[in-house]
Amino acid sequence: MATPKQAAKELIEHMPDQASWNDIMYELYVKQKIEAGLKAVAEGRTVPHEDIKRRLMDKKRPA
């Protein structure tokens, strides 16, 4: 598994030469969020879709 520094270098190398600072920062942000999500899944820190759906529907119902 690549270190964050190595992953950032690889990501930047695959971007076009005309990429802006904002483009680079966005791609790094998205990559970090995806990796955090995959780690959460691997650690079992997820909530089933049906549970979330039920929670949202409960909030929509008038009291």
PDB file of N, CA, C and O in Angstrom, chain B, residues numbered from 101:
ATOM      1  N   MET B 101       0.844  -1.180   0.000  1.00  0.00           N
ATOM      2  CA  MET B 101       0.000   0.000   0.000  1.00  0.00           C
ATOM      3  C   MET B 101       0.890   1.244   0.000  1.00  0.00           C
ATOM      4  O   MET B 101       1.863   1.333   0.749  1.00  0.00           O
ATOM      5  N   ALA B 102       0.544   2.167  -0.829  1.00  0.00           N
ATOM      6  CA  ALA B 102       1.331   3.391  -0.960  1.00  0.00           C
ATOM      7  C   ALA B 102       1.104   4.310   0.235  1.00  0.00           C
ATOM      8  O   ALA B 102       0.026   4.336   0.830  1.00  0.00           O
ATOM      9  N   THR B 103       2.143   5.057   0.566  1.00  0.00           N
ATOM     10  CA  THR B 103       1.988   6.077   1.604  1.00  0.00           C
ATOM     11  C   THR B 103       1.165   7.226   1.022  1.00  0.00           C
ATOM     12  O   THR B 103       1.040   7.334  -0.198  1.00  0.00           O
ATOM     13  N   PRO B 104       0.604   8.082   1.872  1.00  0.00           N
ATOM     14  CA  PRO B 104      -0.135   9.235   1.346  1.00  0.00           C
ATOM     15  C   PRO B 104       0.718  10.101   0.414  1.00  0.00           C
ATOM     16  O   PRO B 104       0.221  10.598  -0.596  1.00  0.00           O
ATOM     17  N   LYS B 105       1.981  10.278   0.746  1.00  0.00           N
ATOM     18  CA  LYS B 105       2.864  11.088  -0.098  1.00  0.00           C
ATOM     19  C   LYS B 105       3.040  10.434  -1.469  1.00  0.00           C
ATOM     20  O   LYS B 105       2.979  11.114  -2.493  1.00  0.00           O
ATOM     21  N   GLN B 106       3.257   9.121  -1.492  1.00  0.00           N
ATOM     22  CA  GLN B 106       3.407   8.411  -2.763  1.00  0.00           C
ATOM     23  C   GLN B 106       2.116   8.466  -3.578  1.00  0.00           C
ATOM     24  O   GLN B 106       2.150   8.672  -4.791  1.00  0.00           O
ATOM     25  N   ALA B 107       0.983   8.281  -2.908  1.00  0.00           N
ATOM     26  CA  ALA B 107      -0.308   8.316  -3.604  1.00  0.00           C
ATOM     27  C   ALA B 107      -0.561   9.706  -4.203  1.00  0.00           C
ATOM     28  O   ALA B 107      -1.073   9.819  -5.316  1.00  0.00           O
ATOM     29  N   ALA B 108      -0.201  10.756  -3.466  1.00  0.00           N
ATOM     30  CA  ALA B 108      -0.375  12.117  -3.966  1.00  0.00           C
ATOM     31  C   ALA B 108       0.493  12.357  -5.192  1.00  0.00           C
ATOM     32  O   ALA B 108       0.052  12.968  -6.165  1.00  0.00           O
ATOM     33  N   LYS B 109       1.728  11.874  -5.141  1.00  0.00           N
ATOM     34  CA  LYS B 109       2.636  12.028  -6.288  1.00  0.00           C
ATOM     35  C   LYS B 109       2.065  11.326  -7.517  1.00  0.00           C
ATOM     36  O   LYS B 109       2.063  11.891  -8.611  1.00  0.00           O
ATOM     37  N   GLU B 110       1.584  10.108  -7.341  1.00  0.00           N
ATOM     38  CA  GLU B 110       1.015   9.353  -8.463  1.00  0.00           C
ATOM     39  C   GLU B 110      -0.208  10.061  -9.033  1.00  0.00           C
ATOM     40  O   GLU B 110      -0.363  10.169 -10.249  1.00  0.00           O
ATOM     41  N   LEU B 111      -1.070  10.540  -8.152  1.00  0.00           N
ATOM     42  CA  LEU B 111      -2.273  11.229  -8.599  1.00  0.00           C
ATOM     43  C   LEU B 111      -1.898  12.456  -9.422  1.00  0.00           C
ATOM     44  O   LEU B 111      -2.459  12.677 -10.495  1.00  0.00           O
ATOM     45  N   ILE B 112      -0.968  13.246  -8.935  1.00  0.00           N
ATOM     46  CA  ILE B 112      -0.548  14.472  -9.631  1.00  0.00           C
ATOM     47  C   ILE B 112       0.108  14.141 -10.964  1.00  0.00           C
ATOM     48  O   ILE B 112      -0.119  14.836 -11.954  1.00  0.00           O
ATOM     49  N   GLU B 113       0.913  13.097 -11.002  1.00  0.00           N
ATOM     50  CA  GLU B 113       1.583  12.712 -12.247  1.00  0.00           C
ATOM     51  C   GLU B 113       0.585  12.324 -13.335  1.00  0.00           C
ATOM     52  O   GLU B 113       0.867  12.493 -14.521  1.00  0.00           O
ATOM     53  N   HIS B 114      -0.571  11.811 -12.946  1.00  0.00           N
ATOM     54  CA  HIS B 114      -1.572  11.390 -13.927  1.00  0.00           C
ATOM     55  C   HIS B 114      -2.507  12.525 -14.368  1.00  0.00           C
ATOM     56  O   HIS B 114      -3.350  12.339 -15.245  1.00  0.00           O
ATOM     57  N   MET B 115      -2.347  13.682 -13.759  1.00  0.00           N
ATOM     58  CA  MET B 115      -3.189  14.825 -14.127  1.00  0.00           C
ATOM     59  C   MET B 115      -2.554  15.568 -15.297  1.00  0.00           C
ATOM     60  O   MET B 115      -1.342  15.491 -15.499  1.00  0.00           O
ATOM     61  N   PRO B 116      -3.369  16.292 -16.071  1.00  0.00           N
ATOM     62  CA  PRO B 116      -2.817  17.056 -17.188  1.00  0.00           C
ATOM     63  C   PRO B 116      -1.893  18.169 -16.690  1.00  0.00           C
ATOM     64  O   PRO B 116      -2.046  18.658 -15.571  1.00  0.00           O
ATOM     65  N   ASP B 117      -0.935  18.561 -17.530  1.00  0.00           N
ATOM     66  CA  ASP B 117       0.016  19.604 -17.153  1.00  0.00           C
ATOM     67  C   ASP B 117      -0.668  20.931 -16.845  1.00  0.00           C
ATOM     68  O   ASP B 117      -0.142  21.723 -16.062  1.00  0.00           O
ATOM     69  N   GLN B 118      -1.808  21.185 -17.432  1.00  0.00           N
ATOM     70  CA  GLN B 118      -2.497  22.449 -17.206  1.00  0.00           C
ATOM     71  C   GLN B 118      -3.442  22.411 -15.997  1.00  0.00           C
ATOM     72  O   GLN B 118      -4.250  23.323 -15.824  1.00  0.00           O
ATOM     73  N   ALA B 119      -3.352  21.377 -15.165  1.00  0.00           N
ATOM     74  CA  ALA B 119      -4.201  21.286 -13.976  1.00  0.00           C
ATOM     75  C   ALA B 119      -3.907  22.464 -13.045  1.00  0.00           C
ATOM     76  O   ALA B 119      -2.752  22.831 -12.828  1.00  0.00           O
ATOM     77  N   SER B 120      -4.971  23.041 -12.504  1.00  0.00           N
ATOM     78  CA  SER B 120      -4.819  24.173 -11.584  1.00  0.00           C
ATOM     79  C   SER B 120      -4.605  23.658 -10.157  1.00  0.00           C
ATOM     80  O   SER B 120      -4.757  22.469  -9.875  1.00  0.00           O
ATOM     81  N   TRP B 121      -4.249  24.591  -9.266  1.00  0.00           N
ATOM     82  CA  TRP B 121      -4.141  24.229  -7.851  1.00  0.00           C
ATOM     83  C   TRP B 121      -5.475  23.684  -7.350  1.00  0.00           C
ATOM     84  O   TRP B 121      -5.510  22.711  -6.597  1.00  0.00           O
ATOM     85  N   ASN B 122      -6.562  24.310  -7.766  1.00  0.00           N
ATOM     86  CA  ASN B 122      -7.883  23.842  -7.336  1.00  0.00           C
ATOM     87  C   ASN B 122      -8.166  22.429  -7.830  1.00  0.00           C
ATOM     88  O   ASN B 122      -8.731  21.618  -7.097  1.00  0.00           O
ATOM     89  N   ASP B 123      -7.780  22.131  -9.065  1.00  0.00           N
ATOM     90  CA  ASP B 123      -7.964  20.777  -9.604  1.00  0.00           C
ATOM     91  C   ASP B 123      -7.195  19.762  -8.759  1.00  0.00           C
ATOM     92  O   ASP B 123      -7.719  18.706  -8.403  1.00  0.00           O
ATOM     93  N   ILE B 124      -5.958  20.100  -8.449  1.00  0.00           N
ATOM     94  CA  ILE B 124      -5.102  19.191  -7.670  1.00  0.00           C
ATOM     95  C   ILE B 124      -5.675  18.993  -6.267  1.00  0.00           C
ATOM     96  O   ILE B 124      -5.766  17.864  -5.785  1.00  0.00           O
ATOM     97  N   MET B 125      -6.058  20.079  -5.621  1.00  0.00           N
ATOM     98  CA  MET B 125      -6.598  19.988  -4.267  1.00  0.00           C
ATOM     99  C   MET B 125      -7.898  19.188  -4.247  1.00  0.00           C
ATOM    100  O   MET B 125      -8.131  18.405  -3.326  1.00  0.00           O
ATOM    101  N   TYR B 126      -8.746  19.382  -5.260  1.00  0.00           N
ATOM    102  CA  TYR B 126      -9.995  18.636  -5.337  1.00  0.00           C
ATOM    103  C   TYR B 126      -9.726  17.136  -5.469  1.00  0.00           C
ATOM    104  O   TYR B 126     -10.329  16.327  -4.764  1.00  0.00           O
ATOM    105  N   GLU B 127      -8.831  16.777  -6.362  1.00  0.00           N
ATOM    106  CA  GLU B 127      -8.527  15.359  -6.576  1.00  0.00           C
ATOM    107  C   GLU B 127      -7.944  14.725  -5.314  1.00  0.00           C
ATOM    108  O   GLU B 127      -8.281  13.588  -4.984  1.00  0.00           O
ATOM    109  N   LEU B 128      -7.080  15.443  -4.611  1.00  0.00           N
ATOM    110  CA  LEU B 128      -6.517  14.921  -3.362  1.00  0.00           C
ATOM    111  C   LEU B 128      -7.607  14.749  -2.304  1.00  0.00           C
ATOM    112  O   LEU B 128      -7.621  13.759  -1.573  1.00  0.00           O
ATOM    113  N   TYR B 129      -8.515  15.717  -2.230  1.00  0.00           N
ATOM    114  CA  TYR B 129      -9.620  15.652  -1.276  1.00  0.00           C
ATOM    115  C   TYR B 129     -10.508  14.436  -1.556  1.00  0.00           C
ATOM    116  O   TYR B 129     -10.848  13.683  -0.642  1.00  0.00           O
ATOM    117  N   VAL B 130     -10.875  14.253  -2.812  1.00  0.00           N
ATOM    118  CA  VAL B 130     -11.739  13.129  -3.184  1.00  0.00           C
ATOM    119  C   VAL B 130     -11.041  11.809  -2.886  1.00  0.00           C
ATOM    120  O   VAL B 130     -11.659  10.892  -2.345  1.00  0.00           O
ATOM    121  N   LYS B 131      -9.770  11.703  -3.230  1.00  0.00           N
ATOM    122  CA  LYS B 131      -9.029  10.467  -2.968  1.00  0.00           C
ATOM    123  C   LYS B 131      -8.992  10.158  -1.476  1.00  0.00           C
ATOM    124  O   LYS B 131      -9.177   9.011  -1.068  1.00  0.00           O
ATOM    125  N   GLN B 132      -8.754  11.181  -0.668  1.00  0.00           N
ATOM    126  CA  GLN B 132      -8.705  10.981   0.780  1.00  0.00           C
ATOM    127  C   GLN B 132     -10.053  10.512   1.308  1.00  0.00           C
ATOM    128  O   GLN B 132     -10.110   9.616   2.150  1.00  0.00           O
ATOM    129  N   LYS B 133     -11.135  11.104   0.825  1.00  0.00           N
ATOM    130  CA  LYS B 133     -12.467  10.719   1.286  1.00  0.00           C
ATOM    131  C   LYS B 133     -12.813   9.290   0.877  1.00  0.00           C
ATOM    132  O   LYS B 133     -13.421   8.548   1.650  1.00  0.00           O
ATOM    133  N   ILE B 134     -12.427   8.908  -0.333  1.00  0.00           N
ATOM    134  CA  ILE B 134     -12.686   7.539  -0.788  1.00  0.00           C
ATOM    135  C   ILE B 134     -11.912   6.544   0.064  1.00  0.00           C
ATOM    136  O   ILE B 134     -12.457   5.521   0.481  1.00  0.00           O
ATOM    137  N   GLU B 135     -10.635   6.843   0.325  1.00  0.00           N
ATOM    138  CA  GLU B 135      -9.830   5.942   1.152  1.00  0.00           C
ATOM    139  C   GLU B 135     -10.393   5.837   2.567  1.00  0.00           C
ATOM    140  O   GLU B 135     -10.395   4.754   3.151  1.00  0.00           O
ATOM    141  N   ALA B 136     -10.870   6.949   3.121  1.00  0.00           N
ATOM    142  CA  ALA B 136     -11.474   6.918   4.454  1.00  0.00           C
ATOM    143  C   ALA B 136     -12.738   6.058   4.443  1.00  0.00           C
ATOM    144  O   ALA B 136     -12.988   5.316   5.394  1.00  0.00           O
ATOM    145  N   GLY B 137     -13.528   6.150   3.384  1.00  0.00           N
ATOM    146  CA  GLY B 137     -14.732   5.334   3.272  1.00  0.00           C
ATOM    147  C   GLY B 137     -14.420   3.858   3.150  1.00  0.00           C
ATOM    148  O   GLY B 137     -15.080   3.028   3.775  1.00  0.00           O
ATOM    149  N   LEU B 138     -13.422   3.525   2.353  1.00  0.00           N
ATOM    150  CA  LEU B 138     -13.021   2.122   2.210  1.00  0.00           C
ATOM    151  C   LEU B 138     -12.492   1.562   3.529  1.00  0.00           C
ATOM    152  O   LEU B 138     -12.734   0.400   3.857  1.00  0.00           O
ATOM    153  N   LYS B 139     -11.773   2.386   4.280  1.00  0.00           N
ATOM    154  CA  LYS B 139     -11.267   1.960   5.589  1.00  0.00           C
ATOM    155  C   LYS B 139     -12.435   1.703   6.539  1.00  0.00           C
ATOM    156  O   LYS B 139     -12.427   0.726   7.288  1.00  0.00           O
ATOM    157  N   ALA B 140     -13.438   2.581   6.508  1.00  0.00           N
ATOM    158  CA  ALA B 140     -14.613   2.402   7.362  1.00  0.00           C
ATOM    159  C   ALA B 140     -15.330   1.097   7.035  1.00  0.00           C
ATOM    160  O   ALA B 140     -15.768   0.384   7.938  1.00  0.00           O
ATOM    161  N   VAL B 141     -15.450   0.786   5.763  1.00  0.00           N
ATOM    162  CA  VAL B 141     -16.084  -0.466   5.349  1.00  0.00           C
ATOM    163  C   VAL B 141     -15.278  -1.657   5.861  1.00  0.00           C
ATOM    164  O   VAL B 141     -15.839  -2.607   6.407  1.00  0.00           O
ATOM    165  N   ALA B 142     -13.963  -1.599   5.681  1.00  0.00           N
ATOM    166  CA  ALA B 142     -13.101  -2.700   6.118  1.00  0.00           C
ATOM    167  C   ALA B 142     -13.184  -2.912   7.632  1.00  0.00           C
ATOM    168  O   ALA B 142     -13.053  -4.037   8.114  1.00  0.00           O
ATOM    169  N   GLU B 143     -13.402  -1.830   8.372  1.00  0.00           N
ATOM    170  CA  GLU B 143     -13.489  -1.913   9.834  1.00  0.00           C
ATOM    171  C   GLU B 143     -14.909  -2.191  10.321  1.00  0.00           C
ATOM    172  O   GLU B 143     -15.146  -2.308  11.523  1.00  0.00           O
ATOM    173  N   GLY B 144     -15.849  -2.295   9.387  1.00  0.00           N
ATOM    174  CA  GLY B 144     -17.231  -2.590   9.759  1.00  0.00           C
ATOM    175  C   GLY B 144     -17.979  -1.390  10.314  1.00  0.00           C
ATOM    176  O   GLY B 144     -19.010  -1.548  10.969  1.00  0.00           O
ATOM    177  N   ARG B 145     -17.473  -0.201  10.061  1.00  0.00           N
ATOM    178  CA  ARG B 145     -18.132   1.018  10.552  1.00  0.00           C
ATOM    179  C   ARG B 145     -19.086   1.557   9.496  1.00  0.00           C
ATOM    180  O   ARG B 145     -18.890   2.651   8.967  1.00  0.00           O
ATOM    181  N   THR B 146     -20.115   0.781   9.198  1.00  0.00           N
ATOM    182  CA  THR B 146     -21.110   1.182   8.202  1.00  0.00           C
ATOM    183  C   THR B 146     -22.509   0.991   8.778  1.00  0.00           C
ATOM    184  O   THR B 146     -22.704   0.306   9.782  1.00  0.00           O
ATOM    185  N   VAL B 147     -23.462   1.609   8.121  1.00  0.00           N
ATOM    186  CA  VAL B 147     -24.862   1.469   8.513  1.00  0.00           C
ATOM    187  C   VAL B 147     -25.606   0.942   7.280  1.00  0.00           C
ATOM    188  O   VAL B 147     -25.478   1.510   6.196  1.00  0.00           O
ATOM    189  N   PRO B 148     -26.373  -0.126   7.435  1.00  0.00           N
ATOM    190  CA  PRO B 148     -27.103  -0.675   6.291  1.00  0.00           C
ATOM    191  C   PRO B 148     -28.057   0.350   5.673  1.00  0.00           C
ATOM    192  O   PRO B 148     -28.619   1.195   6.371  1.00  0.00           O
ATOM    193  N   HIS B 149     -28.226   0.260   4.371  1.00  0.00           N
ATOM    194  CA  HIS B 149     -29.079   1.173   3.613  1.00  0.00           C
ATOM    195  C   HIS B 149     -30.481   1.252   4.199  1.00  0.00           C
ATOM    196  O   HIS B 149     -31.037   2.341   4.336  1.00  0.00           O
ATOM    197  N   GLU B 150     -31.046   0.120   4.542  1.00  0.00           N
ATOM    198  CA  GLU B 150     -32.413   0.094   5.071  1.00  0.00           C
ATOM    199  C   GLU B 150     -32.519   0.859   6.387  1.00  0.00           C
ATOM    200  O   GLU B 150     -33.539   1.497   6.645  1.00  0.00           O
ATOM    201  N   ASP B 151     -31.484   0.805   7.221  1.00  0.00           N
ATOM    202  CA  ASP B 151     -31.508   1.552   8.484  1.00  0.00           C
ATOM    203  C   ASP B 151     -31.520   3.057   8.218  1.00  0.00           C
ATOM    204  O   ASP B 151     -32.269   3.794   8.860  1.00  0.00           O
ATOM    205  N   ILE B 152     -30.712   3.506   7.295  1.00  0.00           N
ATOM    206  CA  ILE B 152     -30.668   4.933   6.953  1.00  0.00           C
ATOM    207  C   ILE B 152     -32.009   5.367   6.360  1.00  0.00           C
ATOM    208  O   ILE B 152     -32.540   6.423   6.703  1.00  0.00           O
ATOM    209  N   LYS B 153     -32.537   4.547   5.476  1.00  0.00           N
ATOM    210  CA  LYS B 153     -33.824   4.857   4.850  1.00  0.00           C
ATOM    211  C   LYS B 153     -34.914   4.992   5.909  1.00  0.00           C
ATOM    212  O   LYS B 153     -35.732   5.911   5.850  1.00  0.00           O
ATOM    213  N   ARG B 154     -34.925   4.090   6.859  1.00  0.00           N
ATOM    214  CA  ARG B 154     -35.923   4.117   7.931  1.00  0.00           C
ATOM    215  C   ARG B 154     -35.746   5.383   8.785  1.00  0.00           C
ATOM    216  O   ARG B 154     -36.733   6.030   9.137  1.00  0.00           O
ATOM    217  N   ARG B 155     -34.518   5.736   9.114  1.00  0.00           N
ATOM    218  CA  ARG B 155     -34.258   6.947   9.901  1.00  0.00           C
ATOM    219  C   ARG B 155     -34.753   8.198   9.175  1.00  0.00           C
ATOM    220  O   ARG B 155     -35.369   9.075   9.781  1.00  0.00           O
ATOM    221  N   LEU B 156     -34.481   8.269   7.890  1.00  0.00           N
ATOM    222  CA  LEU B 156     -34.911   9.431   7.116  1.00  0.00           C
ATOM    223  C   LEU B 156     -36.424   9.501   7.018  1.00  0.00           C
ATOM    224  O   LEU B 156     -37.007  10.580   7.120  1.00  0.00           O
ATOM    225  N   MET B 157     -37.047   8.379   6.825  1.00  0.00           N
ATOM    226  CA  MET B 157     -38.515   8.360   6.725  1.00  0.00           C
ATOM    227  C   MET B 157     -39.140   8.733   8.069  1.00  0.00           C
ATOM    228  O   MET B 157     -40.165   9.415   8.101  1.00  0.00           O
ATOM    229  N   ASP B 158     -38.547   8.301   9.165  1.00  0.00           N
ATOM    230  CA  ASP B 158     -39.065   8.650  10.490  1.00  0.00           C
ATOM    231  C   ASP B 158     -38.995  10.156  10.716  1.00  0.00           C
ATOM    232  O   ASP B 158     -39.888  10.719  11.349  1.00  0.00           O
ATOM    233  N   LYS B 159     -37.957  10.819  10.216  1.00  0.00           N
ATOM    234  CA  LYS B 159     -37.815  12.257  10.382  1.00  0.00           C
ATOM    235  C   LYS B 159     -38.816  13.035   9.537  1.00  0.00           C
ATOM    236  O   LYS B 159     -39.209  14.144   9.900  1.00  0.00           O
ATOM    237  N   LYS B 160     -39.228  12.459   8.413  1.00  0.00           N
ATOM    238  CA  LYS B 160     -40.167  13.146   7.523  1.00  0.00           C
ATOM    239  C   LYS B 160     -41.593  13.120   8.051  1.00  0.00           C
ATOM    240  O   LYS B 160     -42.393  13.988   7.702  1.00  0.00           O
ATOM    241  N   ARG B 161     -41.923  12.151   8.877  1.00  0.00           N
ATOM    242  CA  ARG B 161     -43.288  12.026   9.380  1.00  0.00           C
ATOM    243  C   ARG B 161     -43.578  13.131  10.382  1.00  0.00           C
ATOM    244  O   ARG B 161     -42.758  13.427  11.251  1.00  0.00           O
ATOM    245  N   PRO B 162     -44.749  13.738  10.254  1.00  0.00           N
ATOM    246  CA  PRO B 162     -45.111  14.785  11.230  1.00  0.00           C
ATOM    247  C   PRO B 162     -45.308  14.202  12.615  1.00  0.00           C
ATOM    248  O   PRO B 162     -45.757  13.067  12.769  1.00  0.00           O
ATOM    249  N   ALA B 163     -44.971  14.980  13.600  1.00  0.00           N
ATOM    250  CA  ALA B 163     -45.086  14.512  14.987  1.00  0.00           C
ATOM    251  C   ALA B 163     -46.497  14.540  15.499  1.00  0.00           C
ATOM    252  O   ALA B 163     -46.744  14.174  16.648  1.00  0.00           O
TER     253      ALA B 163
END
